[in-house]
Amino acid sequence: MTFFETFIDTFDIFVEGMLLTFKLTVVSVFIAIFIGLFFAFLKISHVKILELIADLYIFVVRGTPLIVQIFIFYFGLTSLQISGFWSVVLGLAFHNGAYIAEIFRGAIQSIDKGQTEAGRSLGMSLGLTMRRVILPQAFRRALPPLGNQFIIALKDSSLASFIGMYELFSVATTLGSQNFDSMTYLLIVAVYYLVLVLFFSIIVNTIEKRMSISD
């Protein structure tokens, strides 16, 4: 069959794998945002022990391969009767949370300190000032690098194939080995990844434009 005929013939199975890739990415990044925000607050807390905890977490994530982290979560959590899907999700969230923490930390610290002082002078607590004044601006500044991290997480989700999850990359390698034509299926899966990246890029760009209207 030609490339186009193979693409059409395998459309259903690739779409199924794409949906799993989509779910892995969205759920893991959603959790990673909360992890990142938590450790970003630890980093800027000015409490030495909390800063050390955040530094250790970020050091461990940056210093070990993602595939090792995923395997640790998979073999550790499946022994506790947690599904492979959630093992991969938590592994990806653990990994991406460290990079998102640094994104949020930089964005929060980039906001002029005078705005915190202004909020406190109006009678707001530190937490309320952070929630109503600092974080909305920080999130807007963090959005472009967050979008990039989202796309990185999408591509990193392909490592789920190494623990038997039938996501996009696993579909391509399985069909390639069955039909002795790996190159065709790898090119096809590249198209699906490009479609997903384009989809997420459009969403991020749309959000950026809407948030920049007030500028």
Disulfide bonds with the S-S distance in Angstrom:
none
